[in-house]
Amino acid sequence: MATLDFYTSSYFDNSSVVPLSPSNHVVPIYVLVLSITSCCLSLIGIVCIFVSYVAIVTIRNYIRKLLIFLTIANLIDVLGIIIGIVRYMLLEFTDERYKKETQVCLFQSVVTSFAPCSSFFWTVFIAIYFQVQVLRPSWAHKLSSKQATVTYHVVAWGVPGLTCILALYFKVFGDTEDIFTGPWCWIKTNQERKTAILWMILTVKGWELLSYLVLAEVLVFVVYKTSILPRCLRRRGGQYLEIHDSNLQTSTGLRRGDKNFVFIWLIFYVLRFAGTFRFLLHVTYGPLHEQMRITDRVMLAWQAFGDTAQAFVNFICLCVFDRVIRQHYCSRLSRNDRNDHVANNGGEQGINM
C-alpha cells in the first residue's frame, strides 16, 4: 500500500487520492511530552475552576456561569486529545494487533472536532456578553435571560454536533498523518485535497477564524471604552471622568476580577496561532522546502501544547489572578493552620497534665 509521507506532494495534488494506509508518521517525543503536559495542566485547571465556582458563592455571576460551560467543552477536548495520544503510543510502541485499529481514531476525531468548535462558540458568547456589559449595560439582562441561555446551548452544542454528524456521514474523519495536527486524528488525508481542506474548515478551522474576528472586535471596543476613552476624558476635565467611572462600575454585572477575561482572549490568539499558521501554511504552499520544515516542526510543538492549554490559562487568569478567589483559599489555609496549631497545643497540654 502506498504511504503518505509528511511532506510529499501526493496529498497536495488535487487529482490524486492516496490509498488508505496504517498510520506511519513518527511524532517527535518532545511533541508527545508537550501534549501530555498540556493536557495534565488543563485537567488541573478544569478541576480548580469547577471547585472555585461551587465553593465561592460571591463569584457566581452570569459570565462565570458561561465560563463553566466553556470549561465543560475544554474538558471534552482534553479527554479527546488524551485518547489520541494513547492511541498513537499504542500504534507506535506496541505489537501489530493495534495497527489495523480505526474505530478509536474515528471516535477521537469526532470528539476533538466537536469540543473545540463548541469552545469557540462559548468563547464568543462570553466575549459578546462582556462587551455588552461594558458598552451597553442596559441590554445585558436580555443576553442573560433564560431564553438567551437556551439559545447559547442550542448553538454551542448543536452546530458542532450537526457538523460532526455530516462529517461522519461523508466518512471524512480519520488519520491526518500529523500534517495538520499533533499525535491525534482529525480529517483523513487519503482523499482529494479540496475535500479534506473543506471539511477541516467546516469542522474546526472556519469557526476558529470566525472567533478570531469576533474577539478582535470585542477587544478593540472594550479597550477603547476602558483605557483610551478615560484618558481622553481626563484631558477634558475630571467631572467627565468621574461620571464615566461611576457608570462603568455601578451599571455592569461584572466583578472586578472579570476584567481578566480580556487577557485570556489575548492569550487565546497566542495558543491557537501555531495550529492556524500550520493549517494556512500547508493549504497555501503545499509541500514545504527544507527551511520551512524546520519552522513547521517548531509550530507543531507549539500547537501540541497550545491547542489544549486553554483551560489551564483560564484557571491562571480567572482564579489565581482573581483577588476574591485568592483570599478565599488563603483564609481557608490560614484557618486550617490555626486549627492544627490549637490542636497540637491542646494535645501537648493533655500530655503534660
N, C-alpha and C positions, 0 to 999 in steps of 0.2 A: 504494500500500500504506500502511496505517496505521502511523504511527510511535509509539514508546513514549517519551514524554518522561520526564526524570529524576524529576519529581515529580508527574506526572499520576495521577489516581485510577484509570485504566483497569486498571493492574496489580493494584491492591488491591481491585477489585470482584470478589467471588467468582464472579459469574456470567459475567464477561467473559473471553474468550480472544482475546488480541491477535494478529493475523496476524503471521507472521514477516517481519521487515524487516531490511535490512542494518544493521550497527552504525552508529548516527548520533549517539551521545552524544560529547561532547568532554571528554576528561580534561585538567585543567589541566597546564600544562608543569611546574609545581613538583612535581606528583604523579609525573609520569614521571621527573623528576630524582631524587626521593627513592627511588623504586622501583629505579632503576638503581644508585644509590649503595649502597642496602642490599644488593642482590644482589652487587655487587663486593666490599663489605666481608665479606660472608658467604663468598664464594668464597675470599678470602684466609684467613679464619679456618678454613675447612674444610681447606685445604691444610696450614696450620700444625698443626692438630690431628692430622692423619694423619702428618705428618713427625715430630712430637714423640713419638707413640706408637711409631713404628718406630725412632727414633734413641735413645730413652732407655728402657733396659730396666727401670730401677727403678720406673717409674710404671705398669707393666703389671699392675695388679691387675684383679679381675673387674669392678669398677664402671667402670673405664676401657675395658674391652672392650665393655661395654654402651654407653658413650659413642660408640665408633666406629660401632656400628650406628645410633645416633641421628643421627650426623653423615652417614651414607650417606643416610638419609631426608631430612635437611636439604639435601643436595646435589641430590637428585632434585627437591625442591620448588623450589629456587632456579633450576635449569635450566628447569623448567616455567614459572616466572614470567618468565624471560628470553624464552622462546618467546612468551608472551602479550604482552609489551611490544613485541617486534619485530613481531608480527602487528598490533598496534594501530597502530604507527607506519607500517606499510605501508598499512593501510587509510586512515589519516588524511592521509598526506603523499605518496602516490604516485598512479599513474594508476588508471583504472577496472578494470583487469584483476584487481585484488585484491579488489574489492568483493563478489564473489559467493563468495569463499572460505569454506568451512565446515569442511573436514577438519582444518586446523590448530587451529581453535578447539575442535573436538571432542577432538583428541588432547591439547591443553593442559589442557582441563577434566578429563580422566581423570588426567593426571599430577598436577595441583595439587589434586585431591581425594584421590588415593591417598597422596601423600607426607606432607601434614600429618597425616592420620589415623594413618599409621604412626608419625610422630614423636611424636604424643600417647601412643601405646602405649609406645614406648621410654622416654619421659619418665616415665610412670607406673611402669614396671618398675624403672627406676633409683631412683626415689623410694622404692618399697617395699623394694628391696634395701638402700638406705641406712638406712631406718628399722629394718629387722630387725638390721642390723649394730650399730646404736646401742642398741636396746632389748632385743633377744634374739639376741646373737651366736652362741649355740649352735645356732640354727636356720639360720644363714647358709649353711652348706655345702649344705643342701637347695635353696636358691634359686640356688646357683651350680653345681649339678651339670649334667652333660651333658643329662640328661632335661629339666631345667628350661630350659636354654638352647634346646633344640629347641622346647619349648612356647612360649617367647617369640617365636621366629621364626615359628612357625605362626600365632600370634595377631596379631603386629605386621604381618606381610606378608599373611597370609591373609584376615583380616577386612576390611581396606581393599580388597583385591583383589576379594573377593566382592561387596562393596557397589558397587564401580565396575562390575563385570560386570552386576549387576542394573540399575544406572542406565543403562548402555548399552542393555540390552535394552528398557527402557521409554522410551528416547530422550529423556531429560530434560537431558542436557548441552547447553550452548550459550551464547549471548551473554547475559550478565546485565545489560547496559546500565548498568554501573557503579553499580547500586542497592546492591548488597551487597559489591562488590569494587572494586579499582583497575582498571588497564588490562589486565585479563585476564578470561577466560571462566570460567564455573562452571555453575550451573544456569540454563537459559534461562527468561526471564520472560514468554515469549509462551504461557503455559499458565495453568491455573487457579491462583489464589493458594495455596490449601491444598496442592495437589500440589507446587508449587515449594518452599514452606516445608518440607513433609515431607521432600523429598529433600535440601534444604540441611541439615536436622537429621541425616538418616541418613548423609550423606557426610562432613560435617566438624563442624558446629556441635554436634551431640549429643555426640560424642566429646571435643570441646574442653571443653564444660561438665562432662563427667564427669571429665576430667583436672583441672579446677579444684578439684573436690570432693576428689579423692584427694590432690592436692598440699597443700591446706589442712589435711587431717587429718595428713599427714606432718609438715608444718611445726609444727603445734601440739604434737605429741608429741615431736618432736626438740628443739624449743626448750625445752620443759619439762624434758626429760632433761638437756640440755647447759647450760642457763642458769638456769632457775628452781630446779630441784632442788639444784644445788650451793650456791646462796645459802641455801636452807633448811637444808642440811646444815652450813653454816658457823655458823649460829646455834645448832645443836645440839652442835657440837663438831668440832674438827679431825680427830679419828680417823675419823669417818664420811666426811668429805670425802676423806681420803686413800684410803680403801677404794674410794669411788666413782670417783675419778680413775684409780686403778690398774686397776680393772676395765674402765673405758671405753677405756684406752689399750692394754691388753695382750690383750683378748679380741676385738677387732674386726679385720676385714681391711681397714680403711680407712687411707689415708695422711693425714698432717696436712693436706696440700693439698686433700684431697677434701671438707673441710668447706665449700669454696666452692660445692659443689652447692646448698647452701641458698640462696645468693644468686642463682643462675641461675633457681631456681624462683620467687623473688620477682620477678625481672625478667621472667620469663615472663608473669606477670599484667600487668605494665605494657605489654609489647609487644603482647599479644593483646587487651588491653582494648578498643581502638578498634574493631577488627573485630566483636567480640562486641556492643559497645554499638550500633553501627550496625545490626547484624542485629536486635537486640531492638527498637530504635527503629522500624525500618520495619515489623517484624512487628506491633508493638503499636499504633502510631499510623497507619500507612499514609501518606497524603500529609502532607507536613510544611509548616507555615506558614513565613513568610519568616525569622523569627528562628531556627527550627530548621534551616533550610537552611544558614545560616552555620555553626552547630555541626557539621552533618553534613560540610561541606566540610573543616573543621579535622580532624574524625575520619578523613576519607578520607585526608588527608595523613599522619596518624599511622599509619593502617592500612597505607598503601603502604610505609612504612619498617619498621614493626614486624613485619609478617607474615613477612618473610624475613630478619630480623636475628638470629634465634635462634643461628645458627651463629657469628656474629661475637661475640655476647655470651658464648657458651660458650668461645670462644677467649680472650677477655679474662679471664674469671673463672677458668678452669681451666688456662690456660697462662701468660698474662702475670702473674697474681697467684699462681702456684704457685712457691714458692721453689726447689724442686729443678729445675724446668724453666728458670727464670731463671738459676740458677747454671750449668746445663749450657751454655747458649748464651753466657753471659758468659765462661765459661772458654774456650770454643771461640774466641770473638772475640779474647780476650787472647792465647791461644796463637798464633793466626794473626798477630796484630800483632807478637809476639816473633819469629816465624819470618821475617816480612818485614823486621824490623829487622836481624836477623842476616844475612839475605841481602844487604841493602843495604850493611851494613858490610863483608861479605866481598868484594862487588864493588868497593867503594871501595879496599880494601886491595890487591886484584889490580891495579887501575889504577895505584896509587901505586908498586907494585913494577915 
